[in-house]
């Protein structure tokens, strides 16, 4: 009889240490959900952290004021755009709160994200920044005009005086047309 009691105790102990099928399934689902959440969370952070000036983004309009449109880009990142940049030919804003809107990142800092409807605004902002930082830029000479040259610098028209195109001005000033500097 003593052996039977010992066997019974061993069976009870074995049953207590074995997880039931429902416990195992619940643990697997919880682990799976945690992995999915972690992956989605990392993906959302990646989308926010990898943004750069010039990137095309899409977001949801969350507020419209007299001058600005505020847009949620997902996560904790919001952006704003100048309302005038998104007006149609009639001067009306074709967007309302809740609508999806696309734009290009013009300015991107830890605290501020400015978007614009066109890349020209992005390029103008970059040129302005290069000017302020005294960083040289490259451009293509498009044509010669009175007193200098018309250049294309990343889609933005610019003027370069004759005296600034080269160290020593060539006798044939048309040779600069089509060249990149």
Long-range contacts (C-beta under 8 A, 24 or more apart in sequence): 44-74, 44-75, 45-75, 47-74, 47-75, 48-73, 48-74, 48-75, 48-76, 48-77, 51-77, 51-105, 51-108, 51-113, 52-105, 52-108, 53-105, 53-106, 53-107, 53-108, 53-122, 53-125, 53-126, 54-104, 54-105, 54-119, 54-122, 54-126, 55-104, 55-105, 56-102, 56-103, 56-104, 57-102, 57-103, 57-104, 57-105, 57-115, 58-100, 58-101, 58-102, 59-100, 59-101, 59-115, 60-98, 60-99, 60-100, 60-101, 61-95, 61-96, 61-97, 61-98, 61-99, 61-100, 61-101, 62-97, 63-97, 64-93, 64-95, 64-96, 64-97, 69-93, 69-95, 69-101, 71-101, 71-103, 71-115, 73-113, 77-113, 78-113, 79-103, 79-105, 79-113, 79-114, 79-115, 80-113, 80-114, 80-115, 81-114, 81-115, 81-116, 81-117, 82-116, 85-116, 85-117, 85-118, 85-121, 86-117, 119-155, 120-155, 120-156, 123-153, 123-154, 123-155, 123-156, 124-156, 126-154, 127-153, 127-154, 127-156, 127-158, 138-180, 138-181, 139-180, 139-181, 140-178, 140-179, 140-180, 140-181, 141-165, 141-176, 141-177, 141-178, 141-179, 141-180, 141-181, 142-177, 143-177, 144-173, 144-174, 144-176, 144-177, 149-176, 149-177, 151-181
